[in-house]
């Protein structure tokens, strides 16, 4: 019998942190406010015109889906003091 909590599936919940998006001729910049979250808790998934920010928090996964203009790839990611700053290349 396994008593580890890792076997319990995590619940996925949608959350709505403040998001700022800027778009210029070469880059898209997405800034997400995540107070109280550490960098280790954050993962990012980029799929075409969608950016998914996931916060892993104990037994809950918080997920924010962000619509963005078309972008090729994430080329820079910074996290400082609860602010996630993502730069994408067009």
Phi and psi restraints in degrees (value plus and minus 20) as a CYANA .aco file:
   2 UNK   PHI    -119.8   -79.8
   2 UNK   PSI     106.1   146.1
   3 UNK   PHI    -127.5   -87.5
   3 UNK   PSI      -9.0    31.0
   4 UNK   PHI     -89.7   -49.7
   4 UNK   PSI     119.3   159.3
   5 UNK   PHI     -92.8   -52.8
   5 UNK   PSI     -33.6     6.4
   6 UNK   PHI     -85.0   -45.0
   6 UNK   PSI     -40.5    -0.5
   7 UNK   PHI    -100.6   -60.6
   7 UNK   PSI     -31.6     8.4
   8 UNK   PHI    -103.2   -63.2
   8 UNK   PSI     103.7   143.7
   9 UNK   PHI     -83.7   -43.7
   9 UNK   PSI     122.7   162.7
  10 UNK   PHI     -99.8   -59.8
  10 UNK   PSI     127.4   167.4
  11 UNK   PHI    -109.3   -69.3
  11 UNK   PSI     113.3   153.3
  12 UNK   PHI    -118.9   -78.9
  12 UNK   PSI     104.8   144.8
  13 UNK   PHI    -144.5  -104.5
  13 UNK   PSI     121.2   161.2
  14 UNK   PHI    -103.1   -63.1
  14 UNK   PSI     116.2   156.2
  15 UNK   PHI    -150.9  -110.9
  15 UNK   PSI     144.7   184.7
  16 UNK   PHI    -150.8  -110.8
  16 UNK   PSI      51.1    91.1
  17 UNK   PHI     -93.7   -53.7
  17 UNK   PSI     138.3   178.3
  18 UNK   PHI     -82.3   -42.3
  18 UNK   PSI     115.9   155.9
  19 UNK   PHI    -151.3  -111.3
  19 UNK   PSI     116.1   156.1
  20 UNK   PHI    -141.3  -101.3
  20 UNK   PSI     110.0   150.0
  21 UNK   PHI    -143.3  -103.3
  21 UNK   PSI     109.0   149.0
  22 UNK   PHI    -142.3  -102.3
  22 UNK   PSI     128.6   168.6
  23 UNK   PHI    -158.6  -118.6
  23 UNK   PSI     100.3   140.3
  24 UNK   PHI    -139.9   -99.9
  24 UNK   PSI    -188.9  -148.9
  25 UNK   PHI     -86.6   -46.6
  25 UNK   PSI     -44.8    -4.8
  26 UNK   PHI    -138.2   -98.2
  26 UNK   PSI     -42.4    -2.4
  27 UNK   PHI    -157.0  -117.0
  27 UNK   PSI     136.6   176.6
  28 UNK   PHI    -141.1  -101.1
  28 UNK   PSI     113.3   153.3
  29 UNK   PHI    -140.3  -100.3
  29 UNK   PSI     109.7   149.7
  30 UNK   PHI    -142.1  -102.1
  30 UNK   PSI     104.1   144.1
  31 UNK   PHI    -137.0   -97.0
  31 UNK   PSI     106.5   146.5
  32 UNK   PHI    -142.5  -102.5
  32 UNK   PSI     107.7   147.7
  33 UNK   PHI    -106.5   -66.5
  33 UNK   PSI      99.0   139.0
  34 UNK   PHI    -150.2  -110.2
  34 UNK   PSI      46.1    86.1
  35 UNK   PHI     -82.4   -42.4
  35 UNK   PSI     119.7   159.7
  36 UNK   PHI      61.7   101.7
  36 UNK   PSI     -17.9    22.1
  37 UNK   PHI    -125.1   -85.1
  37 UNK   PSI     123.0   163.0
  38 UNK   PHI    -118.0   -78.0
  38 UNK   PSI     139.7   179.7
  39 UNK   PHI     -79.8   -39.8
  39 UNK   PSI     -54.6   -14.6
  40 UNK   PHI     -86.3   -46.3
  40 UNK   PSI     -42.0    -2.0
  41 UNK   PHI    -105.2   -65.2
  41 UNK   PSI     -28.0    12.0
  42 UNK   PHI    -125.4   -85.4
  42 UNK   PSI     114.4   154.4
  43 UNK   PHI    -152.6  -112.6
  43 UNK   PSI     134.4   174.4
  44 UNK   PHI    -148.0  -108.0
  44 UNK   PSI     118.6   158.6
  45 UNK   PHI    -148.2  -108.2
  45 UNK   PSI     102.4   142.4
  46 UNK   PHI    -129.7   -89.7
  46 UNK   PSI     104.0   144.0
  47 UNK   PHI    -154.7  -114.7
  47 UNK   PSI      76.3   116.3
  48 UNK   PHI      40.0    80.0
  48 UNK   PSI    -125.9   -85.9
  49 UNK   PHI    -123.8   -83.8
  49 UNK   PSI       3.9    43.9
  50 UNK   PHI    -152.9  -112.9
  50 UNK   PSI     115.6   155.6
  51 UNK   PHI    -140.1  -100.1
  51 UNK   PSI     105.3   145.3
  52 UNK   PHI    -133.1   -93.1
  52 UNK   PSI     101.4   141.4
  53 UNK   PHI    -124.6   -84.6
  53 UNK   PSI     104.8   144.8
  54 UNK   PHI    -139.5   -99.5
  54 UNK   PSI     111.5   151.5
  55 UNK   PHI    -130.7   -90.7
  55 UNK   PSI     100.0   140.0
  56 UNK   PHI    -109.3   -69.3
  56 UNK   PSI      92.9   132.9
  57 UNK   PHI    -152.8  -112.8
  57 UNK   PSI      76.1   116.1
  58 UNK   PHI      32.5    72.5
  58 UNK   PSI    -130.7   -90.7
  59 UNK   PHI    -117.7   -77.7
  59 UNK   PSI     -12.3    27.7
  60 UNK   PHI    -143.0  -103.0
  60 UNK   PSI     118.0   158.0
  61 UNK   PHI    -127.1   -87.1
  61 UNK   PSI     101.2   141.2
  62 UNK   PHI    -116.3   -76.3
  62 UNK   PSI     111.1   151.1
  63 UNK   PHI    -147.9  -107.9
  63 UNK   PSI     111.7   151.7
  64 UNK   PHI    -143.4  -103.4
  64 UNK   PSI     100.2   140.2
  65 UNK   PHI    -118.9   -78.9
  65 UNK   PSI     105.2   145.2
  66 UNK   PHI    -140.0  -100.0
  66 UNK   PSI     102.3   142.3
  67 UNK   PHI     -99.1   -59.1
  67 UNK   PSI     109.7   149.7
  68 UNK   PHI    -151.4  -111.4
  68 UNK   PSI     141.4   181.4
  69 UNK   PHI     -83.1   -43.1
  69 UNK   PSI     141.4   181.4
  70 UNK   PHI     -76.2   -36.2
  70 UNK   PSI     114.3   154.3
  71 UNK   PHI    -161.0  -121.0
  71 UNK   PSI     127.0   167.0
  72 UNK   PHI     -97.8   -57.8
  72 UNK   PSI     -68.9   -28.9
  73 UNK   PHI    -183.2  -143.2
  73 UNK   PSI     140.7   180.7
  74 UNK   PHI    -101.4   -61.4
  74 UNK   PSI     105.5   145.5
  75 UNK   PHI    -134.1   -94.1
  75 UNK   PSI     -30.6     9.4
  76 UNK   PHI    -172.5  -132.5
  76 UNK   PSI     118.7   158.7
  77 UNK   PHI    -159.6  -119.6
  77 UNK   PSI     105.3   145.3
  78 UNK   PHI    -147.4  -107.4
  78 UNK   PSI     127.2   167.2
  79 UNK   PHI    -156.3  -116.3
  79 UNK   PSI     100.8   140.8
  80 UNK   PHI    -167.4  -127.4
  80 UNK   PSI     106.0   146.0
  81 UNK   PHI      32.9    72.9
  81 UNK   PSI      24.7    64.7
  82 UNK   PHI      59.6    99.6
  82 UNK   PSI      -7.3    32.7
  83 UNK   PHI    -140.7  -100.7
  83 UNK   PSI     103.4   143.4
  84 UNK   PHI    -117.8   -77.8
  84 UNK   PSI     104.2   144.2
  85 UNK   PHI    -140.9  -100.9
  85 UNK   PSI      92.5   132.5
  86 UNK   PHI    -136.0   -96.0
  86 UNK   PSI     110.4   150.4
  87 UNK   PHI    -134.9   -94.9
  87 UNK   PSI     110.0   150.0
  88 UNK   PHI    -137.4   -97.4
  88 UNK   PSI     126.8   166.8
  89 UNK   PHI    -115.6   -75.6
  89 UNK   PSI     115.4   155.4
